[in-house]
């Protein structure tokens, strides 16, 4: 049985956009949807409890009930279940992640300051989860999926990368193109070796990047023959290259290394930039 998509719901506008995206994604892959609301019930300003039921319970039931109704209206064929957890959202969603195809979150939650680029819950879950997390953000075209393109950032972990598999599956399910991009840099101090690098250091680094892209994609090509594949190598910082190209994509897929025992943020520069600035939803897929 396929694992469900787990959606963190909180009643925010960003959360509702994530819910809509997740309903469409679940229908695309034939997956059930599980709506999760989590809170420690610490404070709900301006809400008075109704007689016979605590305020926090009413709020939780109202949020998940409204979310389930919205999902049913968007696509009645998607199987929807709900879950209310008395725990902080980050802990609850991290605990749910191993039992989900992916965890889907909005880019901001309730109570986030309007000038923050990314909500603390979304950032923390994406940084720490050991399974795929999708943060739904971006412009109208990216959210609507009108570009017919999945963008894959090919990182240093090549063959057998879960991010590569995830991107191929997405492109195949959507019937769209897969744009696999590897950014490369040429150190300023480096000079050409006429014997080893006849066309200069730039050519050498570009060839290395191209070879890594081929190595990364090769295991999945035979399993996904219908996917229209485009390989691209670009000189420049990877985080800037991918954010710029996300303006023409419906989903950006990036890999993530987990630093065991490391406290604080565990996202590299590429993942961090993508989650804050991409013009489309971002899937963070951990290695291993």
Secondary structure, DSSP 4 states (H G I P E B T S, - for coil): -PPEEEEE--S-HHHHHHHHHHHHHHHHHT--EEEEEE------TT-PPPTTS-HHHHHHHHHHHHHHHHHHHH-TTS-EEEEEESS-HHHHHHHHHTTEEEEEEESS-TT--TT-SS-HHHHHHHHH-SS-EEEE---HHHHHT-S-EEEEE--S--TT-HHHHHHHHHHHHHT-EEEEEEEE---TT----TTT-TT-HHHHHHHHHHHHHHHHHHHHHGGGTT--EEEEEEES-HHHHHHHHGGG-SEEEEEE---TT--S----HHHHHHHHH-SSEEEEEE--
